[in-house]
Amino acid sequence: MSSLSFEQTQSVAIIGGGPGGYEAALSAAQLGADVTLVERAGVGGSAVITDVVPSKSLIATADAAVAISEAGDLGVQLFAKGAEGKPLKPEIAINLAAVNKRLLSLARQQSDDMRQQLADAGVRIINGHGRLEGDSAVVVSTGPGGTDFDRIEADTLVVSVGASPRELPSARPDGKRILTWTQLYDMKVLPEHLIVVGSGVTGAEFASAYMNLGSRVTLVSSRDQVLPGEDQDAAAVLEKVFKRGGMTVLSKSRADTVENTGDGVTVSLADGRVIEGSHCLMAVGSIPNTKDIGLEEAGVQMTPSGHIRVNRVARTSVPNIYAAGDCTTFVPLASVASMQGRQAVFHALGDVVIPLEQRRITANIFTAPEIATIGYSEQDIADGAINGIVHKLPLAANPRAKMQRIRDGFVKIIARQGSGTVIGGVIVAPKASELIYPLAIAVERRLTVDQVSRVFAVYPSLSTSITDATRAMHIVDHGEDDD
């Protein structure tokens, strides 16, 4: 294990064991610091226990259901013999209780593995609720307003307390019929008709998953398209897939109230319409878990929404207090939280730090198909933020896509006008989260479309769409060095 050389051992106290706190603890221990982590729910936080790990495990099950149901198009047929020896075509059934049991088990196993890694690294882990006491200590209690039972003084403090589902007074989740995304995993049977309120990333992902698992789904969107703020072409593809799969998408529709009727729910819209369903998922954003943990008293600057203001190395307005993850003003992604956690302790303990650049962050929406993005968008060009060119190549033209019967999706490359430097991209495809990596490297290393096009891609593969798109963007005599 490598460590920096300190005149005396540095101490780091971390509140919250999600991706940001976990990575901060590991990195600080690697650098030889005395590290204490305070976590109330379990190592991994909500990202592992109630959010990312279980939700993506559910989506994997939905993907498997779709693969089986569409296997007939590839010539794979499933039959069983009836009483008279005649073939019967079996129906696909989803045992939701078994699915939820499995994914919660996976989440807990991941949390236990992460806890063991911290313990092996020498991190002290305290189960409890942490709050700041000034800028030099963390007090641990049994809960909000509960009994204090520990106090940790430290040179550096890291706050990584995450966020929780936003709740509306007119649609209070009850865990039975009206649900947040953390409460979905208690259901024993598949919802007959799931109404999803909110068409952002979370709403779109669960709407996609439950549609593919076999539920009837109605998606209520207050905007004119699903995934507002995302690439318009990508959102259009997803909305087309949703409608083709039988989903009802209500655009420009705002939910006023949601009521549990005992055996179902009624969702009243602002325009007077009433929708009836069996369950309702409220996916209307999240709020940071920063209330009453001593941030204001310590002098940490906050936004009106309760987010912690941080700079590009995750430092707050108080020099020795850092923050990471969804509780901050930075991008709310688990991968970003992890990077912020590392950046925080690297900066605090004097290691090399490269400030985070938002334009180099990859993001993925785990719908079917997935939507992955990096860097500048086509809208940035339209708004005049960057002088760029765009090329979009439909996946339907890709040989591997044809073999796998992939009908929807595309690769979109965004490059600087003149130089051809890759500055952004969008991929809509199965496993787009994997395919985006070459474009992320291109953006990070400032590669040109010509440099990317010269990289050999396996034939046939979906990745050849990336090289095909960059070849179509060939820039002549743009002054590139040919090493």
N, C-alpha and C positions, 0 to 999 in steps of 0.2 A: 504494500500500500504506500503510495507516494504522499508526501505532506510538505507543506511550506515550513520554513524555519521561523519560529516565533521566539521572541525573548521570553515570553511567558505564554502558557496555553490560553488561546482565545476561547470564549464560551459563546454558544449560540443557543437561543431558546426559540422554539417554533410553535405557533398556535395553528393547529389544523394539519392533519396528515393526509390530505388529498394529494394529487399529482405534484402540486407546487411544494407543499411542505415535505413530502416524501423525498423529492429530489434535492431539496435544500438540505435535509438531514443527511442524506447519503454523501452529498458533495462536501459538506462541512466536516463530516467524519473522515472522509478521504484526505482532506487537507490538515487533519490532525487536531481539529477543534474538539472541545468538550460540548457535546450536543444533547439537548433535551427536547423531546417532541411531546406536545400535549394534544391529544385527540379524543373527542367525545364519543364518536360512533364506531370507529375502527380505522385502521390504517388503510389508506386508499380513498377515504372519505366518500362522499356521495357519488363521485365519478365511478368508483369501483363497486360500491355496495348497492346503490339505487339508481344509477344513471347509465353511464357509458357501457360498462361491462354487461349488465343484464339486458339493456335495450338492444345492443348490437348482437347479443346472443339470440334474442327473440327474432331479430331481423334475419339472422342466419337460418333459423328454423323456417321462416317464411320463404326465404330463397330456396330452401330444399323442397318445400311444398310446390313451389312454382316449377322447379326443375322436373319433379315427378309428373306433375299434371301436363306439362308440355312435352314430355318425352315421346309421346306418340307421334309428334311432328318429325321426329328424327328416326322413326321406324321402330321405336322401343314400345312394346305393348304389354300391359299387365293384365292377366286374366286368371280367374280361378274356375275350377270345374264345379258345375252345379250338380244337383242330385241325379240327373240323367246324363251326366258327362258333358253337358253343353257348356261352352265357355261363358263365364260371367265377368263383366268388367267391374272390378272393385272400385269403390269410392275412396278418395283420400279423406282421412279423418284426423283431426288435430286434438290430441289429448292435452288441453291447455294446463290442467293441473300438473301433469308430468313435465310439460315444457317449462312452466314457472319454477317447479321444484329444481329442475336441472340448472336453470340459469342463475337462480339465487345461490345454489350450491357452488357454481363456478365463481360467482362474485365473492362469496365468503372464502373460497379456496385461494383466490387471487389476493384477497386482503391478508390472509394468513401468511402467504408466501412473502408478501411485501414486509409484513411485520418481522418475519424471521430474518430477512435481509438486513433490516435496520438493526435488529438485535445482534446479528453477526458482525456488523460494522461498529458495534460499541455504542449505539445510540440509546439513551435512556428514554423509555416510553412511559408516559403517565396518562392513564385514562381519566378524563374529566373535562370540565369546561374551563378554558383559559381566558384570561382578560389581562390587559396591560395595566401595570402599576407604574405610571410615569413612563420614562424612556429607558428604564434599566432593569425592569423585572416583569415576570409573568406570575400572576396568582391563579391557582387552580382551585376550582370549587366543584361541588357535586352537581351543580346546575345553576341556571339563572336565578339569582337570589338565594342560592343554597349555601351550605357550609363550606368555608375555605379550609383546605387541608394541605396545601403545599404552596411554596413560594420559590421561584427560580430567578436568581439574579444572573444577568448575562450582558456581555459586551455588545452583542448584536441580537436584535429581535426580528423575527420574520412572521408576518401575519398571512395565513393562507386558509381562510375560513370558508371560502366558497360561497355559494348562493343557493336559495331555495325557490321552489315554484311560486310564482306570483298568484295570489288568490284575490278574487273579486268579491265584494260584499254581496252582490246579487247572484252569486253562483258559488257558494261555499262548498268545497269538496267534503264529502262525508265518508269516503273510502269504500262506499258500497255501489252507488249508482253514478255519483258525480266524483270524478277522480282526477288527481294530478298524475304526472308520469311516474312518481315514486310509489303510487298505490295500485298500479295496474297488475302487479305480480301476485296479488292476493286472489285474483279471479280464478275460479275452478273450471268454468266453462267459457267457451268463446262467446263474446258479445254477439247477440243476434243482429243488432243495429247500433253501431258505435258512431256517435256524433262527436267530431273533433272540432273544438273551437280554437282557432288559431292556425294559420297556414305558414308559420315560420319553419325553421329547421326541425324543431321537435314535433310540431303538429304534422308536418309532411312525412317525417320518418315513420311515426306511428300509424298514420293513415295508410301509408303504403304497406306496412307490415301486416296490419289487421285485415286489409283488403286481400292480400295474398294468402293469409291464413284461412280466409273463407267468410269473414264477417261482411255484412253490408255496412258501408261507410259513407257518411255524409261529412264533408269538410266545409266548415264555415270560415270564409276568409273576408276580412274587412277591406282588403285591397282588391285591385282589379286583376291580380294574378297570384298564384301560389308563389311562395318564396320571394316576397317583395325584397328588393335590394340585391337579388342575385342576378346572374346573367339572364337576360330576357329569353334568349334562344333555349337555354337550359330549362328555364321554368316552363316554357311552351311545350317542350318535349315531355316533361314530367306530367303536366296537366293533361296532355293527350293520352299518355299511358294510363293515368288515373281514370279518365272517362271511358277509355276502351275496356278497362277492367271492371266497369260497373259502378265506380264511385260517383256520387253526386257532389259536384263542386259548386258551392254557392259563393260567387264573387261579389265584392262590394256589399257584403252582408255583415252587419254587426250584431252580435248576441247581446241582448239586454239582460235577460235573466235565465237561469237554469233551475228547474225544480225537480226534485225526486218525487215521483208519484206513487212510490211503493213497489210497483212492478215495472217501472221504466222511468224515463225522464221526458220533460218537455222543455224545449229551448225556444224562448221567445225572441224574435229578431226585432231590430229597431223599426223596420218597415211594417210591422204588424203581423208578419207570418209566424206561425208556430210549427216547430218540427218535433215529432215524437220519435223516440228511440229507446233502446234498452239501457244504454249507458252513455255517459258523456265524459270525454277527456278534455280537461281545461289545459290548453297549451298557450298561455298568454304571457309568456316571458318569465323572468326570474328576478329576485331581489337579493342583494348581497347580505350575508349574515354578519353584518358589522355593527348592529345595534347593541349598545350597552356592553362593549368589551374594552372600554377605556381609550379609544382612539382619539376622540376629541380632547379629552383631558391630557393626553400625552402631547397634544399639539399637531397631530397628523391632519393634513388637509384632506377634506372629503368633498364629494360632489353633492348636489341637492338630492340625488337618488341614493346616496349612501355608499357609493363606490369610493375606494381609496385612490387618491391621485398618486401615480407613480411615473418615474421617468423611464428611459429605455434600458436601464440596468435594474429596474424594479425597486428603486429607492424612493421613499416617501419624502415629505417635507422635513421630517426629522432625520438627521444624518445617519443614525445607527438603527433606524427602523425601516425595514423593507416589507414589501407585500407582493404576493403572487396569486395568480388565478382569477376566478370569476368575481372575486370581491374587489378587483382593481378596475381601473379605467382602460386596461389593455384588452386585446381580443380574447373573448371567453371560449378558449379551447383548451382541452386537457394537455395537448402538446405544448401550447404556449405557457400554460401554468408550470409545466415541468421545466421548460427553458428558463422561465423567470426565476424559479427556485434556485436553479444552478447559478444564474447570473447574479442573484442577490448575494449568495455566500462567496462567490468568486470575487465580487467587487469588495465586499466587506472584509475579506481576509487577504486581499492583495494579490489574487491570482489574475491571469490575463482575462480580460472581458471584452467581447465584441458586442456593442449595444444592439439590441433587437431592432430590426427593420421590418415594419409591418408589411411592406410590399413583398417580402420574401417568405411570408408565412403561407403554408399550404393549408387548405381547408377542404373538408369533404362532408357531403350530405349523404347519409346511408339509406337512401330510398332505393327503389328498383326501377330504372337504373340509378346508379350512384352519380353524384355530381361533384367533381373535384375542381378546385380553382387555385390559382397562384398569381400573384403580382397584379399589374394593372389590368383593368377591364376594358371592354369595348365601349362602355359608357364613359369611362375616363377620356377616351379619345373624342367621343362626341361632345363632351363638356369642355374640351380644350385643355385638359390637365396635362396631356402628353401628346406629342406628335408621333402617331404610330400607324401601322398597317395591320390588317387582320385577314387571316385566311381560315376558313372553316371547311373541314372535310367530313362528310357523313360516314358513319361507320358501316352503313349498308354497302359501301363500295369495297370494304375490306374483305379479303378472301377468308380469313379465320372467322370473321363475324358471320359470313354466309354459312360456313360449316357448322357453327354453333347456333344458327338461327337467331342471331341478334339483329333485331329490326330497328331499334331506336338508339339514337346517340350520335355523337360527333366528337371530333378533335378540333379545337380552335386555338390557333397560335396568334399571339400578339407580339409584334416586334417594332422597334424604333424605325421611323422613316429614315432612309438613307443608310444607316450603319447596319440595319438588320439584326441588331442585338435583341435577343428574346427578353421581353419584359413582362410577359404574362401568358396565361393560358387557361382554357376550360376544357375538361374532358367529361363527357356524359356517356357512361358505359358501365357494364358489369365490372366490378372491381376497379372503378376509376381511381379509388384511393391508392391502388398499387401503380396504375399507369401514370399518375401525375408526377411520380418521382423524377423521371428524366427531365421534365420541364422545370421542376423545382431546382435541380442541379444547374440547368441552363440559366435560370434567372439568378441564382446565387453566384455563379461563376462568370456571369455576363457573356455567355456564349452567343455567337451569331447563329442565324438560321442555317447558314452554310456549314458551320462547324457541327451543328446537331445533325444535319442531313448526311454528313460523311461518316457518322457512327453506324456500324453494321447492326441491323435489327434482324432477328430470326424470322425466316419466312417458312410457313405463314405464322403470323402473330398479330395480335391487336396493336402491338407497339409499332408495327410498320406504318400505321396511320400517322404517327408522329413524324417519322422520317419522310413520308410522302407529303405531308403538309408543309414541312420545312423546305423540301425540294421545290415545291410549287412557289415558294417565296424567295427563290434564289436572287441574291443581290449582286449585280455586276459592278466590279471595280469600286468597292466601298472601302478600300484601304486596309483590309484585314492582313495581319501578319500570318504567313504560312510557315509554321515551325516544322 
